Amino acid sequence: MNIKKTGDFMKIGVASSLPEGLDSPVDERFGRCFMWTVVEVDDNKKVINVELYENDARNARSGAGIQSTQFLAQLGCSVAIAENFGPSAFTALGSLGFEIIQCDLQLTVQEAIDRYLSGKYKSLEEPTKSKKAGIS
């Protein structure tokens, strides 16, 4: 796990489909997810804070992945977790040094965080979706 930390903790941005914190399902889309669940984890891999943010980029005509990346970077996140990442989001996240984590389908935020922290997931090396795949 290559972790960029702020102080004695790291921030993980998880694409979420409901405003339920750690119990929220992980959203299948990164840039157009409904909510962001931002989880702060200490050096002992213990969750110390959880914050929820609406994803203003979800209705963008274009550039939702890039806008979402910028938002998470402004919050100080260094890890992004979702079920899928398009090429624009993947490139933007990579250029800012994010660890990009694709989680299993139908997990809660807590389950995805636990699996990431246990080393089950490796950072993606390529996007998981084609351009504009998140538009519905």
Secondary structure, 3 states (H helix, E strand, C coil): CCCCCECCEEEEEEEECCCCHHHCEECCCCCCCCEEEEEEEECCCCEEEEEEEECHHHHCCCCHHHHHHHHHHHHCCCEEEECCCCHHHHHHHHHCCCEEEECCCCCEHHHHHHHHHCCCCCCCCCCCCCCCCCCC
